[in-house]
Amino acid sequence: MSGPLNPTAAPFVPATPSPPSLDTLTVAEDPPVAPWHRLPVELKRKIVDEVLKQYEPDQVEPDAVDKADKAVGFFARRRALWAAADDAANEKRRELERLQAVSRDFRSICEPLLWQRIMIEDLCPARLDNLLDVIPPHASLVRCIDLTFFNDEYGDHKRSDLNVRSEVRRRVRELLGHCVGLQELILDEMVLELSAVVASGLRIVDLRTGGLLVADLDGVLAALSKQASLESLGLRVDEGSDELRVALVGDIVSRLSSLKHLQIVGDDIFDERCLELAPGAVVTARLESLELYGLCARFDFAALQAFVALFSTSLVDLRLELQSGLAEQWSVPSSTPDFRLPHLTSLALGSDFDSAFFLRLDLPSLSFFRLELFPSLGENIADLVAFLRTHARTLKHVHLAHNSIAPEVSNGELDSIGLFEADIEEVKRVCLDIECEFSIGDADDDGEDDDGEDDDREDDSDSYDSEYEQAQREAMEMVESDEETVWFRYRFELYESEDSFSSQSS
């Protein structure tokens, strides 16, 4: 039992230790910090990823992502993004070289990225020798090879030097023989050494040729038909023989069964024969993206419809830019079937077909439409308006490319006439009515500018007025100042020859 309380006793104060001084604190009380070399490899990968994010297209050139969003087709989108990525490629490589010097782990992370893509824009034997000296230990890491035989400055000299061409081709064959993990290949006409490819996982091939013979095409298709993983083929042909035109595209889709993305670009090679299939040929390819670009072309509506219909169950992106270069319209017979593509979501269209072409399109899933040069709309914008209203339920965005709205003048001749101001206003009103985004692009919409320079024109739906008026005024001034060579008719006809003008004047 406790004793009685003593009121005179001192108050009770519990004993508490005094706080330790800084001098008495020990390092051992803090959690140990792991040495750099003991950090998890996954954490180091994240560090590398974060450093490289600053070189992504949306960081380097945000407009490139916007252009890619407005491009139609696998290769068009890819080129728009690569245009931005290439600008930062050197900085990205220097960053990787600095990172790989930090530790062995960083070296193992950065090495595959450093060797992922090999790009040489001006091939010569010496450059290839330097590459072949160092590539063997790293060859299995290479995923993309991009080789251009010549540049503009030295191209003619190298083309004429058969010894140089032979030496370059021999070294390219050796290079391709090393790279067993190759997935993407970009070559020009001087180094079409596809038979030397040993990789079995090739997925993307982009070939740029000045001219192509039937034997060349047969060799290309024979080599590519062995690539079971091939999904994407881009082929640029500046010119070709009459024999090449026959079944050019038809041969590709019938012999490459795994193909999903096809782009054919060419001048003076396109007509309805190139879409025909050889007797007995069966098309098993299921194209998801089809891009056909052609000048000096001549197409039949029925042949084009029949070819595109081969991929009606799979086609998602379709881009058709087919121009004759003459003041003529291609007819659209009412007796032929419509274009019905139930899964198509993106369409880019420019051609010399009659404007009734738009009334023959049945695209129940269409969300993005891009208009290229379509001269007949100058006579009948109502067909385009009807097309837009028909697809109002699914359309989200309508984009007018620069060449669809502005005249193009070259050497004093009016090359093309786009939509007039009243027509553009009508399209804009329709987009407002159906609650669809409307935009107008510049000359570099798809990442390919003819002069290689950036275009500073704004891509804004409210900015076309001054651009249109200026282009129209310049076109009229050029035409009026060169009456001996140009016969200008206000609406549709682009121009006629000097003889035609003279005969009418007389």
LINVEN-V605888 format. One record per residue. PHI is phi as a letter, one per 30 degrees, with the letter a starting at -180 (NA if undefined). OMEGA is omega as a letter, one per 40 degrees, with the letter a starting at -180 (* if undefined). NEAR is the number of other C-alpha atoms within 12 Angstrom. Layout:
phi=<PHI & PHI>
omega=<OMEGA & OMEGA>
near=<NEAR & NEAR>
This chain:
phi=<NA & d & d & d & d & c & d & c & d & d & d & d & b & d & d & b & d & d & d & d & d & d & d & d & d & c & d & d & d & d & d & d & c & d & d & e & d & c & d & e & d & d & d & d & d & d & d & d & e & d & d & d & d & d & c & d & e & d & c & d & b & e & d & d & d & d & d & d & d & c & d & c & j & e & d & d & d & d & d & d & d & d & e & d & d & d & d & c & d & d & d & d & d & d & d & d & d & d & d & d & d & d & a & d & d & d & d & d & d & d & e & d & d & d & c & d & b & c & b & b & d & b & d & a & e & d & d & d & d & d & d & d & d & c & d & e & d & c & e & d & d & d & c & b & b & b & b & b & d & b & c & d & d & c & d & d & d & d & d & d & c & d & d & d & e & d & d & d & d & d & d & d & e & d & d & d & d & d & d & d & c & d & b & b & b & b & b & c & d & d & b & d & c & d & d & d & d & c & d & c & c & d & c & b & b & b & c & c & b & d & b & b & c & e & d & d & d & d & d & d & d & d & d & d & d & d & c & d & c & d & c & b & b & c & b & c & b & d & a & a & d & d & d & d & d & d & i & e & d & e & d & d & d & d & c & c & d & c & d & c & b & b & b & b & b & a & c & i & b & c & a & d & d & d & c & d & c & d & e & i & d & b & c & c & d & c & d & c & b & b & b & b & b & a & c & h & c & b & b & c & e & d & d & d & d & d & d & d & d & d & c & d & d & b & d & c & b & b & b & b & b & b & b & d & i & b & d & b & c & c & d & b & d & d & d & d & d & d & d & c & b & d & c & d & c & b & b & c & b & a & a & c & d & e & d & d & e & d & d & c & c & b & b & d & c & d & c & b & b & b & c & c & e & b & e & d & d & d & c & b & d & d & d & d & d & d & d & d & d & d & c & d & d & c & d & c & a & c & b & c & d & e & d & d & c & b & d & c & c & b & h & i & c & d & d & a & b & c & d & d & e & d & d & d & d & d & d & d & d & d & d & d & d & c & h & c & d & b & b & b & c & c & d & c & e & c & i & b & c & e & c & i & c & d & c & c & d & d & c & b & d & c & c & d & e & d & d & d & d & d & d & d & d & d & d & d & d & d & d & d & d & b & d & d & c & b & c & c & c & e & c & c & d & d & a & b & d & d & d & d & d & d & d & d & d & d>
omega=<a & a & i & a & i & a & a & a & i & i & a & i & a & a & i & i & i & a & a & i & i & a & a & i & a & i & a & a & i & i & a & i & a & i & a & a & i & i & i & a & i & i & i & i & i & i & i & a & a & i & a & a & a & i & i & a & a & i & a & a & a & a & a & i & i & i & i & i & a & i & a & i & a & a & i & i & a & a & i & i & a & i & i & a & a & i & a & a & a & i & i & i & i & i & i & i & i & a & a & i & a & a & i & i & i & i & a & i & a & a & i & i & i & a & a & a & i & a & i & a & a & a & i & a & a & i & i & i & i & i & a & i & a & a & a & a & a & a & a & a & a & i & a & i & a & a & i & a & a & i & a & a & a & a & a & a & a & i & a & a & a & i & i & i & a & i & i & a & i & a & i & i & i & i & a & i & i & a & a & a & a & i & a & a & i & a & i & a & a & a & i & a & a & a & a & a & i & i & a & a & a & a & a & i & i & a & a & a & i & i & a & i & i & i & i & a & i & i & i & a & i & i & a & a & i & a & a & a & a & a & a & i & i & a & i & a & a & i & a & i & i & i & a & a & a & i & i & a & i & i & a & a & i & a & a & a & a & a & i & a & a & i & i & i & a & i & i & i & a & i & a & a & a & i & a & i & i & i & i & a & i & a & i & i & i & a & i & i & i & i & i & i & i & i & a & a & i & a & i & a & a & a & i & i & a & a & a & a & i & a & a & a & a & a & i & i & i & i & i & i & a & a & i & a & i & i & a & i & i & a & i & a & i & a & a & a & i & i & i & a & a & a & a & i & a & a & i & a & i & a & i & i & i & a & i & i & a & a & a & a & i & a & a & a & a & i & a & i & i & a & i & a & a & a & a & i & i & i & a & i & a & i & i & i & i & i & a & a & i & a & a & a & a & a & i & a & i & a & i & i & a & a & i & a & a & i & i & a & a & i & i & a & i & a & a & i & i & i & i & a & a & i & i & i & i & i & i & i & i & i & i & a & a & i & a & i & a & i & i & a & i & a & a & a & a & i & a & i & a & a & i & a & i & i & a & a & i & i & a & a & a & a & a & a & a & i & i & a & i & i & i & a & i & i & a & i & i & a & a & a & a & a & a & a & a & i & a & i & a & a & a & a & a & i & i & a & i & i & i & i & a & a & i & a & a & *>
near=<3 & 5 & 5 & 8 & 9 & 10 & 8 & 8 & 9 & 8 & 9 & 9 & 7 & 6 & 6 & 7 & 7 & 6 & 9 & 10 & 9 & 8 & 8 & 10 & 11 & 11 & 11 & 9 & 8 & 8 & 8 & 8 & 11 & 9 & 8 & 15 & 15 & 14 & 17 & 15 & 19 & 15 & 17 & 26 & 22 & 17 & 21 & 30 & 22 & 16 & 21 & 28 & 18 & 20 & 29 & 26 & 29 & 23 & 18 & 24 & 25 & 20 & 29 & 34 & 27 & 27 & 37 & 31 & 30 & 43 & 41 & 43 & 43 & 36 & 39 & 37 & 31 & 31 & 29 & 34 & 35 & 27 & 33 & 30 & 29 & 24 & 20 & 24 & 26 & 15 & 20 & 27 & 27 & 19 & 27 & 31 & 25 & 20 & 29 & 25 & 17 & 19 & 20 & 17 & 24 & 32 & 23 & 25 & 29 & 33 & 29 & 25 & 30 & 32 & 31 & 28 & 29 & 34 & 27 & 25 & 22 & 25 & 35 & 34 & 26 & 16 & 22 & 31 & 19 & 16 & 26 & 26 & 17 & 15 & 24 & 20 & 16 & 27 & 32 & 25 & 28 & 34 & 33 & 35 & 37 & 32 & 37 & 33 & 38 & 28 & 18 & 13 & 12 & 17 & 20 & 14 & 17 & 25 & 24 & 14 & 17 & 14 & 15 & 24 & 26 & 23 & 24 & 33 & 31 & 24 & 29 & 39 & 23 & 29 & 40 & 43 & 26 & 29 & 36 & 26 & 28 & 37 & 33 & 37 & 40 & 38 & 38 & 35 & 30 & 36 & 39 & 39 & 31 & 38 & 25 & 26 & 31 & 26 & 34 & 25 & 25 & 36 & 31 & 36 & 40 & 40 & 40 & 30 & 30 & 24 & 27 & 32 & 24 & 22 & 16 & 28 & 34 & 21 & 20 & 34 & 32 & 18 & 26 & 40 & 30 & 24 & 32 & 22 & 24 & 34 & 33 & 41 & 43 & 40 & 40 & 34 & 36 & 26 & 27 & 28 & 23 & 19 & 20 & 31 & 31 & 25 & 30 & 39 & 40 & 38 & 33 & 42 & 41 & 29 & 32 & 35 & 30 & 29 & 37 & 33 & 42 & 43 & 42 & 40 & 39 & 36 & 30 & 28 & 40 & 43 & 36 & 26 & 27 & 35 & 36 & 34 & 26 & 20 & 11 & 11 & 18 & 19 & 28 & 21 & 33 & 28 & 38 & 34 & 41 & 45 & 41 & 46 & 38 & 33 & 29 & 25 & 33 & 33 & 36 & 30 & 32 & 27 & 28 & 33 & 29 & 23 & 31 & 39 & 29 & 29 & 33 & 28 & 20 & 26 & 37 & 34 & 43 & 42 & 42 & 39 & 39 & 40 & 37 & 32 & 28 & 25 & 29 & 25 & 31 & 28 & 21 & 28 & 20 & 14 & 10 & 18 & 23 & 27 & 31 & 26 & 31 & 24 & 27 & 38 & 31 & 40 & 40 & 42 & 41 & 39 & 44 & 41 & 36 & 32 & 33 & 30 & 38 & 36 & 29 & 28 & 32 & 27 & 35 & 24 & 26 & 34 & 30 & 39 & 44 & 44 & 41 & 41 & 38 & 49 & 43 & 38 & 38 & 34 & 24 & 25 & 33 & 24 & 26 & 38 & 29 & 25 & 29 & 42 & 28 & 24 & 32 & 28 & 21 & 26 & 33 & 27 & 35 & 44 & 42 & 42 & 38 & 40 & 35 & 39 & 41 & 41 & 38 & 31 & 26 & 16 & 14 & 23 & 30 & 39 & 31 & 44 & 40 & 41 & 41 & 34 & 26 & 20 & 26 & 36 & 25 & 24 & 37 & 29 & 21 & 29 & 34 & 22 & 18 & 24 & 20 & 26 & 28 & 36 & 35 & 40 & 40 & 35 & 31 & 33 & 43 & 39 & 37 & 27 & 18 & 12 & 10 & 11 & 12 & 21 & 20 & 15 & 20 & 24 & 27 & 22 & 29 & 17 & 18 & 32 & 21 & 17 & 29 & 33 & 20 & 18 & 29 & 28 & 19 & 22 & 31 & 28 & 20 & 26 & 30 & 20 & 18 & 22 & 22 & 23 & 23 & 33 & 32 & 32 & 20 & 22 & 21 & 32 & 27 & 34 & 34 & 27 & 21 & 18 & 15 & 16 & 19 & 15 & 12 & 13 & 13 & 7>
